[in-house]
């Protein structure tokens, strides 16, 4: 195991190197008090692990690690700190990612053992990697290779997870660091907020290691650019296929049905992020347009049960969609299901009252009253049948 040590204190470097001499199968190939010199050496040499002091002159240790990992994402970083609170609370690092000064021999042995296990695990994950990675953003988030089960994503913190998803939503675009600070750490002092950001980016890089070169986070002075290679995102595929504006007929309706199956749920529906609302709403509107288009064709083609099923699906996903309720009422009226007409109108009326404090549109109410009068039914009789 080839190791680099970076610490601005000469005595700390000497002490740590002395501790490593008691451990077999490790090789200290360089030690640096200048963080930039250490960075250049790592970028141009084969290094397995860097033991990096958090408090460095001119640069935060975690920011330095984040810059190095951009170029060498498979590098293992162990942070060294003399401050327990600073290392654990402020940076929220896991046990493998930090050691406290003065570093004991037992603690160092445990860290080296876990590093060996991590390196072995990453090597195995690379061996099973396939050319194409698939990401599902509709409904439940999943990431996995086509012929292998989705690998579990264990984000270090909820902030790390949110940062990843935000970068994913803005993929290929420059996302400014100041924007991320305002979004995720608005109440933090600036220096600590940036430390949190660098730490979160670090954890994203390490979490995405099993996926090889499929993900890349480029670091600029102002922000980050999140790019992907050989990655298929369900949202992108769905919207691309949706752009083909075909007429629905017996030759094409199968494609529309397939598109509906790809929409496994609302965009990031398990995550209550305000910044995702606009995109969630935009995609849901496209789904509604597609669903109505297909449901109307079902009705005109006398595929009544398929139309009913799809309109019910619309009502379930978008309860305030008056049009879907109204179309169901008309279908039920055509099939002489009087009780269903009444129940659907009552359902719409209650939903609009509870959710929006409004009444159904006048044209729906007028149709319902005219239908009821035409059929010679009265509300009391219909209501009694529902009890």
Buried (B, 14 or more C-beta within 10 A) or exposed (E): BBBBBBBBBEEBBEBBBEBBEEBEEBEBBBBBBBBBEBBEBBEEEEBBBBBBBBBBEEEBBBBBBBBBBBEEBBBBBBBBBBEEEBBBEBBBBEEBBBBBBEBEEEBBEBBBEBBBEBBEEBEEBBEEBBEEBBBBBBBEBBBBBEEEEBBEBEBBEEBBBBBBBBBBBBBEEEBEBBBBBEBBBEEBEEEEBBBBBBBBBBBBBBBBBBBBEBBBBEBEEEBBBBEBEEBEBBBBEBBEEBEEEEEBEEEEBEBBEEBBEBBBEBBBBEEEBEEBEEBBEEBBEBBBEBBBBBBBBBBEBEBBEBBBEBBBBBBEBBBEBBBBBBBBBBBBBEEEBBEBBBBBBBBBBEBBEEEEEEEBBEEBBEBBEEBBEEEEBEEEEBEEEEE
